[in-house]
Amino acid sequence: MDTNFETAFGRVLDRAPVLTEESMQTIEDLLLVEVGRNTMPEIAQWRLHLSATSTYRSVIECLKTPISSQGALVLIRSLLEAWAHLYFIADNDEKGTPALRAIRFEAGVVSEWSGTDVKVEILGVKVSHPNEDPSAIQSMWENYGGSGGIRIRTRSSVSSSIKKLSKDSNHR
């Protein structure tokens, strides 16, 4: 067994772009007939659930060895982020409808992915997101009753949702 984390973890990195594409294809393949690519909040929730499920499975795999378990911490953060975004979308105390909150999440994903594309292209890999076009997100926003610019929801929004979630769960 290899005890060097970088070496052991590096072996799976070549598969990451392929697995990203496979995950997105799985999301497409498993979509319910009545749920279109731009159906909010269903598509955002669907993507969050599927990505959280694969992340959970990855955490379990990482926990198999002491060396690879170091990678589980990053994955657990991803699970918390998915949980916080799902909570935000479902939280009717937040402004807007669940659909508009889901679109805010989608706009944040597009924003974060657009910054990532540049970094990933340096490695010779292009990773894309299904809703890369900001005008498509803006159009969805308007079609679901949003007005003005979209206040995007990104990773930086997660901590406030987790704090709110922990307070809410303490009162139940």
C-alpha positions, 0 to 999 in steps of 0.5 A: 500500500502506498503511504504517500497521500499525493501519490495515492490521490494523484492516481485518481485525478486523471479520472476526474474530468471523465467522472464529471462528464459521466455524472452530468450525463447520469443527471441527464439520463435520470431526469424525470420526463416532466422535469426539463433542464430549466425547471426550477427548483426541481432541476437544481434540487435534483443536481444537488441530491445526485452530487451529494450522493456521489460525494457521500459514496466518495467519502466512504471510499476515502475512509478505507485507508488512513492516508486517503481519509485525509481527502474525506474532509474536503468531500464532507465540506461538499456534503455540507454545502449541498445540504446548505443549498438545499435548505436555502432553496426550501426555506420559505423564510428567505425571499422569493419562491423556491424556484427563484432561490434555485435560480440564484443557486444556479447563477452562483454555480455558473459564476463559480464554474466560469472562474474554474474553467480558466484554471482547468484549461491550463491543465489541458482540460475543459470542464463545462456546466450545462447552463454556462450562458448567463443570459439563459439564467437571466431569462429563467429568472425573469420567466419565474417572476424575478425582477432586476439583477440576480443576487447569486448564491455561491459558496460564500453563502453557505456558512449563514445557511448552516448557522440558520440550519443549526439553530432551526434544528435545535428548536425542533 
